[in-house]
């Protein structure tokens, strides 16, 4: 899988994987320095089964730990996946 990049603004951001002219993304909204909302994960059909969504979420979790914020999992994919990874419980605000 291609490298995950992060585009981070003052109130919104996203994790992106680009391949063959297509993008997979996990978008987020920054509510405060301590809380970031996972809004949406979009993966094109050509990326399905490649682990793109998990790769972006894994990077999001790593950044949350490194930067000291919690993730509010409003995105259904993020919420479902975090339940499969109890080792991530420290970074989720639920």
Buried (B, 14 or more C-beta within 10 A) or exposed (E): EBEBEBEEEEEBBBBBBEBEEEBBBBBBBBBEEEEBBBBBBBBBEEBEEBEBBBBBBBBBBEBBEEEEBBBBBEBEBBBEBBEEEEEBEEBBBE
